[in-house]
Amino acid sequence: MSGNLQLYSYWRSSAAFRVRIALNLKGLAYETLPVHLLRDGGEQHSADYRQINPQQLVPVLRHGDRLLRQSLAILEYLEETWPQPPLLPADSRGRARVRGIANAIACDVHPLNNLRVLQYLERECEMGQDERDAWVRHWISEGFQAIEAMLGDHPSTGRFSEGDVPTMADCCIVPQVYNARRFGVDISAFPAIEQIERACLALPAFDAARPEKQPDSPSV
């Protein structure tokens, strides 16, 4: 039994997208608690939400009385609490590779195109929209070049990042590709990443986690 799982989420947050994928892959039912990151200056900055997450970020996973923060920590918690089906390979080298790819996205690529960074560039650096979009494309493309090198022609790369079963790495790749497309990055320049995204989105767990299918999406 999963207990009472609630996910504080925003439909277009790639970090929340990662957790939705993992929950779906684990077959865990959860309730979405939307946090609108733009409305009224951002609901994540409200006093009530700061009690839930002092960082004023999504996602947060509530499991019973526990509040779990940071998407990769949440993925590790899900893996340890509900180990089947696994999001990490059985061997230590495979686990290290998967975590390395996941961290390359979550720690190096994603933070530079996070909403609060873009808002800072607008407010404090007086960057226009075109300049901010160019900033995002630059850092995603640079990060993807490195990740493509990790994936392309690597003997462990299969249908997915590590073999033929989706892992934490894929939970991170797909949302970042969504962001890349949104800002006009040419994904065809990264064939291994593009192939993995295609294989992932063919699975119901990934498809159901898409931003446009979330209850707080404007398209729903």
Backbone hydrogen bonds, N-H to C=O, Kabsch-Sander energy under -0.5 kcal/mol:
donor,donor_aa,acceptor,acceptor_aa,energy
5,L,3,G,-1.0
6,Q,4,N,-0.5
6,Q,62,R,-2.4
7,L,31,E,-3.2
8,Y,6,Q,-0.6
8,Y,60,V,-3.1
9,S,7,L,-0.6
9,S,33,L,-1.7
13,S,10,Y,-1.9
17,F,13,S,-2.0
18,R,14,S,-1.8
19,V,15,A,-1.3
20,R,16,A,-2.5
21,I,17,F,-2.2
22,A,18,R,-2.2
23,L,19,V,-2.8
24,N,20,R,-2.4
25,L,21,I,-2.9
26,K,22,A,-2.2
27,G,23,L,-0.5
27,G,24,N,-1.0
28,L,23,L,-2.6
31,E,5,L,-2.3
33,L,7,L,-3.2
35,V,9,S,-2.7
37,L,35,V,-0.6
41,G,38,L,-1.2
42,G,39,R,-2.3
43,E,36,H,-3.1
45,H,42,G,-1.9
46,S,43,E,-1.5
50,R,46,S,-2.2
51,Q,47,A,-1.0
51,Q,48,D,-0.5
52,I,48,D,-0.7
52,I,49,Y,-0.8
53,N,49,Y,-3.0
56,Q,53,N,-2.4
60,V,8,Y,-1.2
61,L,68,L,-2.7
62,R,6,Q,-3.4
62,R,60,V,-0.6
63,H,61,L,-0.6
63,H,66,R,-2.2
64,G,4,N,-2.3
64,G,62,R,-0.6
66,R,63,H,-2.2
68,L,61,L,-2.9
68,L,66,R,-0.5
70,Q,59,P,-0.8
74,I,70,Q,-2.3
75,L,71,S,-2.4
76,E,72,L,-2.2
77,Y,73,A,-2.2
78,L,74,I,-2.7
79,E,75,L,-2.1
80,E,76,E,-2.3
81,T,77,Y,-2.5
82,W,78,L,-2.8
95,R,91,D,-2.3
96,A,92,S,-2.3
97,R,93,R,-2.2
98,V,94,G,-2.5
99,R,95,R,-2.6
100,G,96,A,-2.2
101,I,97,R,-2.2
102,A,98,V,-2.6
103,N,99,R,-2.8
104,A,100,G,-2.0
105,I,101,I,-1.4
106,A,102,A,-2.9
107,C,103,N,-2.7
108,D,103,N,-0.8
108,D,104,A,-0.6
109,V,104,A,-1.5
110,H,105,I,-3.1
112,L,109,V,-0.9
113,N,110,H,-1.9
114,N,111,P,-0.9
117,V,114,N,-0.5
118,L,114,N,-2.2
119,Q,115,L,-2.7
120,Y,116,R,-1.7
121,L,117,V,-2.5
122,E,118,L,-1.8
123,R,119,Q,-2.7
124,E,120,Y,-2.7
125,C,120,Y,-1.1
127,M,121,L,-2.5
132,R,128,G,-2.4
133,D,129,Q,-2.7
134,A,130,D,-2.0
135,W,131,E,-2.2
136,V,132,R,-2.3
137,R,133,D,-2.5
138,H,134,A,-2.4
139,W,135,W,-2.1
140,I,136,V,-2.5
141,S,137,R,-2.4
142,E,138,H,-2.5
143,G,139,W,-2.0
144,F,140,I,-3.0
145,Q,141,S,-2.1
146,A,142,E,-1.3
147,I,143,G,-2.3
148,E,144,F,-3.1
149,A,145,Q,-1.5
150,M,146,A,-1.6
151,L,147,I,-1.6
152,G,148,E,-3.5
154,H,151,L,-1.8
157,T,154,H,-1.4
158,G,160,F,-1.9
158,G,163,G,-0.7
160,F,163,G,-2.6
163,G,156,S,-3.1
165,V,162,E,-0.7
168,M,87,L,-2.2
170,D,167,T,-0.5
171,C,167,T,-1.7
172,C,168,M,-1.2
172,C,169,A,-0.5
173,I,169,A,-2.3
174,V,170,D,-1.9
176,Q,172,C,-1.5
177,V,173,I,-2.3
178,Y,174,V,-2.0
179,N,175,P,-2.1
180,A,176,Q,-2.4
181,R,177,V,-2.8
182,R,178,Y,-2.1
183,F,179,N,-1.7
184,G,181,R,-1.5
185,V,180,A,-2.8
187,I,185,V,-1.1
189,A,186,D,-1.4
190,F,187,I,-2.4
194,E,190,F,-2.6
195,Q,191,P,-2.4
196,I,192,A,-2.1
197,E,193,I,-2.5
198,R,194,E,-2.1
199,A,195,Q,-2.2
200,C,196,I,-2.6
201,L,197,E,-2.7
202,A,198,R,-0.8
203,L,200,C,-2.3
206,F,203,L,-0.7
207,D,203,L,-2.6
208,A,204,P,-2.7
209,A,206,F,-0.7
210,R,207,D,-1.4
213,K,210,R,-1.6
214,Q,211,P,-1.8
217,S,214,Q,-2.0
220,V,217,S,-1.7
